[in-house]
Amino acid sequence: MHFGLIIIGDEILSGKRSDKHLPKAIEILGARGLQVAYAHYLGDDPQRITETLADAFGSGDVVFSFGGIGATPDDHTRQCAAKALGVPLQLHLGARELIWERMRDIALENGHAFEPDRADNVHRLDMGRFPQGATLIPNPFNKIAGFSCQGQGAGAVHFVPGFPVMAWPMVEWVLDTYYPAYFRRDAHVELSVIVMGAMEATLTPLMQSVQDAHPVKVFSLPSVDHPQYGRHIELGVKGAPDAAGPAFETLKNGLTAFAVELGPELVRK
């Protein structure tokens, strides 16, 4: 199963706000032995959002979509999801009850009676209009639910707000509720070594031979101005521990044929 992200908002692409969802998603998935396979950044463009969601629904992947599910004119995600699926938007009765519950709480806090027919409260119900057949994602921050829609095969797209304080616990709830069978804690490791005095092109044949011989990914991360190691390459392998260990030994043995200086070895899980 691949896990992808769609991060929506003009404010991200304009630089008004820095994206925090990608690094947090890497952390949340990583804690469960999972990885982010890809991330798409989109502005508030309905056509592009619809096309991207249509691809996501057809991918068979689990995709988390952040942002654009409010009820202001620049929020298009709910409508685009319905269009991508070819189904109508409809008021989800469970979402309606949660929205009303939230409005009652606010009215009580302010010492007012709850008026469900007041224009602003009626407008807030738009936040509960989801594509037909959607299921709810509970929002522990303010009760305004997100939603999930089934995609191809075992895949699905899960829609959460752009606010991190809401989105991140909702993502964790989705993972822990629907996907624990995919969790692979302690099933992935990266082993690498700092290599000084080498060029990537020189080491490429060694890297390719290790990857051909072992069921791992071989990687190199060059740096030209590291504060501690200066110009160097972090060379390593990543994969299941039982495969990564032998592959890393093969890689290190192969480095003895080159006139390079080796620095510390690194382990990431």
Secondary structure, DSSP 8 states (H G I E B T S, - for coil): --EEEEEE-HHHHTTSS---HHHHHHHHHHTTT--EEEEEEE-S-HHHHHHHHHHHHHHTSEEEEES--SSSTT--HHHHHHHHHT--EEE-HHHHHHHHHHHHHHHHHTT----TTSHHHHHHGGGGEEETT-EEE--TTTS--EEEEE-STT-EEEEE-S-HHHHHHHHHHHHHHH-GGG--TT--EEEEEEEES--HHHHHHHHHHHHHHSSSEEEEEEEEEETTTEEEEEEEEEE-HHHHHHHHHHHHHHHTTS--EEEEEEEE-
